[in-house]
Amino acid sequence: MGAVYEDVFIPLLVVVGAAGLASLWAAHAAQEPLNLPGGAALIALVSLVVFQTIPLPASVLAVLSPGSLAHYERLSLVPVHWRPISVNPADTARGLAFLIGMTLLYVAVIRQARDRAWPRRVLLVVVATSFVMTLAALVQAASPHPHKIYGLYQPRWDWAVFGPYVNHNHFAGYLALATPLAFGWLLEAHGDLRRAWTRRGRRWLALGDPAGAAVLRRGGVVLTLMVGLLASGSRGGLIACVAALAIVPILRGRPRVLGGLVVLALGALLFVDIGPLMSRFTADAVRGARFPIWRDAIRLFPDFPWLGVGFNAFSTAYPHYQTIWIMDWLGEAHNDYLQVLLDLGLVGAGLASALLAILARAVWRAARGHAMAAGLAGGLLGMAIHNIAEFNWQIPANAATFVVLAGLAVSLQRARLDPSPSAPLESPIGPPVGAVSTHSLRRRGDRA
């Protein structure tokens, strides 16, 4: 479910929080050390959000967050004495619950990724989910009730519904994450097909091999996801996904595969009328979409420079600075990086940057290990790019999926799983245990 309402994200947080607590308990019972990459930055980030909810004397608040003091003075008819940094402690408390839930999910992924069969299984689940979700979205869009999710649920705000998401841009954010992963899965089959070509000596005969059938099946999945992305009409999602897809073969050292990617893209165009999408790329449409919001939002920073307005409290602080669409409520800055800076200030932005740096380093190292690892890197990059104009880290389904894949990327990097002669025989995201491929037979022969 891509909805952002309480009846969806509260059960999600309960489930992922329980998974993380169960992992912590199992590690404690087994007396296992839990080496959590980025753990210190995560603890510091959670502590900062907790600190934002603690009431402080007005004199201290005037130094740490003058904008917060001014906000409370505007609302109060009596002198302000003790107030928190957050301009909306209740929203910040809800944001804290979300942050803790995602942190516990990350803990569960790091511990579970030691199971060699688990990482590949999770990656394939993400691909399968995106495929089924896209088919459902395309059927829903062609139905008499395109704004009713699964034909059953009518959201409060339904003007931009696409698939299971209340907004087509949120749907595109998930596909920007999943499509490069599916493309890495396709490249894996393509590598097996190349080896079959070499083994047979006559290339056309290899199309009858299981490897050839796998290329066709996986190519169909990628094609379907591309059609879904185009049908969503999301400019940011399209740009982010194209950039992420292009980086996958480059990470694998096979830039010639880009030609096949272009063929798939052209094939996707046959199924979608892209006229409405292209009209949204006009200069006026681009300038009017996000820049006015960012221009107003950045005006908050001088008043909340160090510790921000409070995690998840942007919507409370923004109206005082809002000069566009003044009759509309805007809950997000439509740029996750900008909102991190405004919600958490320079201190929180520094902690978030440290976490992203750890992830970027892990992704770069893991991407060289396997085709699906390169797809994993491309998917994380796709959502990171899309977040420049959207807020996927605030969409429960997208945020949870990103956290899981980030945890896998860090785990793969820590295990140093690349196909070098000194590496393990099978990568955790390579062929399943027990599967015999020409690649594994060749490597066994080399070792013998």
N, C-alpha and C positions, 0 to 999 in steps of 0.2 A: 504494500500500500504506500503510495507516495503522498498521502494527505499530511497536512501539517496541523491537524486538529488533535485535541487532547485524547479523544477516544482511540487514536491510533498511536501517538508517540508515547503516551504514558505506559501502555503495555509493552511497547518496544523497549523503553528504558528499564522497565522491571526485568524483562528477559535478559538483556545484555548485562545489567547490573548483577543479576543472579549468576550468570555465566562467569563473570569476573570474580565474584566472591567465592564461587565453587573452585575456581582455579587457585585462588590464594589459599583456600583451606587445604586443597589437595597438596599444594607445594609445602605447606606447613606440616601436614601430617607425614609427608615423605621426607621431611627435613631437607628439602631441595633449595638451594639458593636461587632466588629469582632475579636474574640480571636483566633489568628493564632498560633498554636503550632510551635515552631521553627522560628517564625517571625523575632525575633531579629537577629538570625544567618543568615537567608536568606537576610535580608536587609544589613547586614555586608558583606556578600558574593558578592552581587550585587555591593556594594560600592567599594569593593576591585577591582573588574573587571573594573569598571569605572576609578578608580585611575591608573590602569595599562595602560590606553590609554592617560593619561595626560603627555605632555612633561615636563621634569624636567631638571634642570641644570646638566651639566656633573659631577660636583663635588658631587651633591646629588646622581646621578645615580650610581656613583662609590661606594658609601656606601651601598645603598639599593639593587642594583643588578649589581655587577661587570660584570657578564656575558653579560647583555644587553649592557653595554657600550662597551665591547670588540666586540660584534657582530656588532654594528654600526661603530666602528672604522675599522673593516675589510672591510666593504662595502663602506666607505667614502674616498674620495680623499682629503678632507679638514678636518680641526679639527672639532670634534663633540662638539656642544654647548648644544643644547636642544634636548632631545630625550625621548620617553616614556619607561616605563619598558618593555612593550610588544615588542617582536622582530618583530611582524607583527600586527600593530594596526588594519588593516582592518579585519583580521581574528578574532581578539579579539572582535571587534565590532559586527561581525556576531555571535560569541559565546555569547556575551552579549544579543543580541536579542533572542537567543535560551533560555538562562537562564531566562530572564524576561518572555518569553512566558510560560515556564514550571512553573514558580512561580505563574503567574496569573491563570493557570490551577489548581494548588494546592489550591489557594484561592477559586475558584469556587467549587471545590469538598468539601472543609471544610464547606462551607455555604450550599450547596445543600444536604449534607448528613443528615441534620436535617429532611428532608422528609423521613419518616419511610419506605416507599416503594422503595425508590431510591437506597440505597446501594445494596440490593439483585438483583435488576434489572441490575445494572451495572456489578456485578459479573457474572451473567448469560450471559450478552452480551459478556464478555471476553471469557467465555467458548464456546459460540456459534461461535464467530469469529474464535477461534483457530480450532474448529472442521471443519467449512466450508473451512478455509484456508488450513488445512491439506488434506482434500479431493481434493481440487483444485491442491495442490502440487503433490499429488500422481498421479493424472491423467496427469498433465503436465510432470512429470518425465517419464511416460510411453509413451508419445506422440512422434511424429517424430521431434518435436522442443522443447526439454526439457529446453533450455536456453532462450526461449521467454516467458516472463511473461504473463500469461493468454492467451497465443497464439497471443498476440497483440503487446507487447512492447519488443524491443531488447535493453538491456542496453549497455552502452559504454564498460563496462567490464563485460563479461557474462560467464566467465569460471567457476564460482562457483554458478550460479543462482540456487535457489531451491524455488519453490512456488513463492510468490510475492516479495521475497528478492533477492538482487543481490549477496548475499553470504549465503551459507547453514548454517554457524555458527550463522548468525543473525536470521534466521528462528528458529534455535534450541533455541536461547535465549528467543524468545517469548514463545515457548512451555515449556521451563523450568519454566516460570512464570505461564502459564495457566494450565499445566497438574496437579500440586498439587491442584489448585483451583477446577478443575474438579473432582479430587479424593475426596476432601472434600464434594463436592456435592453428590458424590456416597455414602460416609459415612453417610450423612444425610438420604438418602433413606434406607441404611442398618439399621440405628437405627429404622426407622419406621417399617421395616420388622421384626426386633427382637420383637418389641412390638406386632405386628400382630401374631407372633408365640406364644407369651405368652397368647394373648387373645383367640386364637383358641384352644390351647392345643395340636394340631397336626401340626407339622411343615410343612409337605409337602403341606397341604392345603393352607398355607399362600402364596405359589408361585402364586396362582390364584388371590390374592388381588392386588389392585393398587400398593401397596408398593413393591410387588414382581416384577411387570412389570417395576416399576421405577428403581429398582436395575439393571435389565437387560439392560434397555435403557442407563442408566448412565454408566454402566460398558462398554457398547459398545463405548460410547464416549471416555472414558479413554483409552480403547484398541486402538482406532483409533489414538489418540494423541501419544501413545507409538510407534505405527507403523511409524507414521510420523517422530518422533524423531530418530528412528533407521535408517530410510531411508535417513535422512538428512546427516548421516555420520559424525556428529559433536561429537568429543570426549569430549570436555568441556561441551557441552550441555547435553550429556548423564550422565556424572558424576554429574553435578549440579542437574539434574532432579531426579536421583536416591536418592541422599542425601536429597533433599527436600521432595520427596514422603515418604521416611522412617520416616521423622520427624513428618508428619501429624498425624498418629495414635498414636504416642508417646505423642504428645501434647494433644490428646483427652483421654489419659489414656487407650487406647485399643490396646496394642502392638500385640495382636493375629491377628488383621486385616492384619498384614504384610504378613501372609500366603496367603490371597486372592490377595494381591498385587503381590506376586511372581507368582501366577497362571496367572494373567493378563499379566505379563511380558513374561512368557513362551509362552502364546498365541500369543503375538506380534511377537515373534521370528519365528513363523510359516509362517509369511507373508513377511519376509525380509531376503535377503541374507546378513548376517552381516560379511562375509569374508573381504570385503574391509575395513569395519569399524575396525575390530579387527586388521588388518594389520597396522593400524595407531597407535596402542598402543605399537608398538615395542620400545625398548629403544632409538634407533637412531632417530626414528620419533618424539618421545616426546621431546628429547633434542634439536632437530633441529627446532622445531616449534616456540617456544616463547623465550626460554632462551637467544639466541643470541641477540634478540631485546632488552630484558630487560637489558642485560649486557651493551650494548651500551647506552641505554637510561639513566641508573642510573648515567652515567658519566656527565650528565648535572647538576645534583644536586649541586655539590660544587660551580659551577659558578652562580647558581640562587637559593640560599638556602632559602631566606626569602619570596620573593614575586613571584617567579617562572618566567617562560619565557613569560608569558602572556596566558590568558585563550584562548584555541583553537589555540595556536600558536606553539604547539609542532612540527608540520611538518616543520616549518621554522627553528627552532633551531637544530633539530636532525641531518641534513646532515653533519654538522661540526664534529659530534662525531660518525658518522656511519662508521663501519668497515666491515659490511656484506652487501651483495646484493647492492653494492654501485651504481649500475646503476638503482636501483628501488627507487621509492618514497614511503615513509611510512608516512601515515598521522596520525597514532595512535600508542600508545605504546602497544596496545593489552593487557592492564591491566588498567582498569579504576582507580584503587586506586593509582597505580604508576603515571598515567598521571595527576591525581589531584595534587599530590605532585609536579610534575615537572611544571605543568601549573600555579599553584597558590602558590607554596612554602609552607613553614611550617605554615604561617599564614592562608592561604586558606585551607590547609589540616586540620588544627585545627577546622575551621568553619565547614567543611564538616563532620568531625568526630562527632562534636556536633549534627549535623542534623541526622546522622546515629544512634547515641545513643538515640535520642528522638524517632526515628522510631523503634529501637529494643525494647525499653521499652514498646511502645504502642503495638507492635506485640505480645510480650510475654503476656501482660495482656488480649488483645482481643482474643487470640487464645483459651483461656479456655471457651469462651462464647458459641460457636456453632461449628458444624462440618465444615461449610463453612468458619468460621473465622479461624479455624485451617488450612484449605486449603489456605486461603489468606496469612497466616503467612508462609506456606510452599512455596507458589509462590514467595513471596518477597525474601525469603531465597534462592530459586533456582536461581533467577537472580543475587543476590548478590554474590553467589558462582561462577556463570558463568563469572562474571565481573573480576575475577582474571585472566582469560585468554582471555577475550574479551572486547568489548567496547559498551555494550548495552545502556549505558546512553548517547551515541552519535548517536544512531540509532533513528530517530524521533519517529517511531511507538512504539518501545520498551520503549523509555524514557517516552513518554506520558502515556502509559499504566502503567508503574511503578509508575509514579507520582499520577495517579488516585487511584491506589490500596493503595499506601502509605497514601494518604489523607483519604481513607476509614478506614484504620487500625487505624490511629490516632483518627478519629471521633468515632469509635467503642470503643476505649479505654477510651476516654473522657466521653462517656455516661455510662461507667461501665456496659456494656450489657453482663452479664453472667447469666447462668440459675440457679441462687441461689434463695432461697425462697423470698428474698427481691427485686429481679430483676423484670423489667417489664414482663408482661405476655408473650409477643412475642418479640423475638429479631428481629431487622430490617433485618437481613439476614436469619431469620427462615422462616416458611411458610408464604405465602402472607396473608394479612388481609382478613378475611372472610373464610379462609380455616380451616376446623375442622379436627384435627388429634387426634389419641389416646393419644399422648403426651400432647396436650393442654387440652383435656378432663380430663386427670388424674390430671394435675396441678390445673384445676379449682375445681375439687373435693377436692383436698388437701386444697385449700383455703377455700372452703365452710365448 
